[in-house]
Amino acid sequence: MTQPPDDAPETPMQRALRLKTAALQAKPQPPGGRGAKRPASGIAAGASKPWMKR
């Protein structure tokens, strides 16, 4: 993809995306950072669907 020239007008979609990312970056982040993995639950992966076992 090619980048538009810097003097090109900003589309409404680009403006909305820019404002959304700015709002997300302004929020306080959790200690693990964005996208930190949650700890695994106490049940095994197939325990909730015993009929799927073989």
C-alpha positions in Angstrom: 0.0 0.0 0.0 1.2 3.5 -0.7 1.1 6.3 1.8 -1.0 9.3 0.8 0.8 12.7 0.6 1.1 14.6 3.9 -1.0 17.4 2.5 -3.9 15.1 1.7 -7.1 15.8 3.7 -7.9 13.4 6.5 -10.9 11.2 5.9 -13.6 10.8 8.6 -12.5 7.2 9.1 -8.9 8.1 9.6 -9.9 10.8 12.0 -12.1 8.4 14.0 -9.2 5.9 14.2 -6.7 8.5 15.2 -9.1 9.7 18.0 -9.7 6.2 19.2 -6.1 5.3 19.4 -5.3 8.5 21.3 -8.1 7.8 23.8 -6.9 4.2 24.3 -3.3 5.4 24.9 -4.5 8.0 27.4 -6.1 5.4 29.6 -4.1 4.0 32.4 -2.6 0.6 31.5 -2.7 -2.4 33.8 0.6 -3.5 35.3 1.0 -6.4 32.8 0.7 -4.1 29.9 -1.8 -4.4 27.1 -2.6 -7.9 26.0 -1.3 -9.6 29.1 -2.3 -13.3 29.4 -4.9 -14.2 32.0 -4.0 -17.1 34.3 -5.5 -20.5 33.3 -8.7 -21.5 35.0 -8.9 -24.4 37.4 -10.5 -26.9 35.0 -8.9 -28.8 32.2 -9.6 -27.9 28.6 -11.9 -30.8 27.8 -13.6 -31.1 31.2 -16.5 -28.9 30.2 -17.4 -31.2 27.2 -17.0 -34.8 28.3 -18.9 -36.0 25.3 -16.2 -34.8 23.0 -13.6 -37.1 24.6 -12.5 -40.4 23.0 
